[in-house]
Amino acid sequence: MQVPLWFALAVVGYVGVKFLRPPWWLVAVLLLGGFLLADSILAPVINTAIK
């Protein structure tokens, strides 16, 4: 069975928010930080570190 990455991340995010109940500002900061890091000069370094 193949599940798209975006769907798996959405499910994990939904379950995490539902059960861990993080503050809304923390969710916003993490989403914005990830978006900004993806477009930064550190993106290739992060990509090689993950793989």
N, C-alpha and C positions, 0 to 999 in steps of 0.2 A: 504494500500500500504506500503510495506517495502522497504526502501532504505538502502543500505549498508552504514556504518559510513564513510568509506574511500571516497565513492562517494560524500556524503553530504559535507564532509570537503573539498574535491577538488573543488566543486562548490562554496562554500562559500569563499574559498581562491581565486579562479579565479575572482569572482565578486568583492571581496575586493581589489585585486590588480588592476583590471580594472578601478574601480570608485574612489578609494581613492588615487591611484598613490603614494604608499610609495616608498622611495628610495630602490634600489636593495640591499644595504648593510643591511638595517633594516630587510628585508625579510630573508636574509641569516643568520643574527644573531638570529632571532627568531626561524628559523628552526633548526639551530645548537644547540641553547640553549635548545629547547624542546627535541631534540634527546639526549643531554647529561644529562638533568634532568631525563629522563626516565630510564637511566641506573645508576643513582646515589643512594646514601643512602636515599635521600629524596623522592624517588619514592613511597614507601608505605604510607608516610605521605600525599603526594599530592593525592594519590588514595583514601584514606579515607576521605580527605577533599572534594573531588569532589562528592563522593557518598552520 
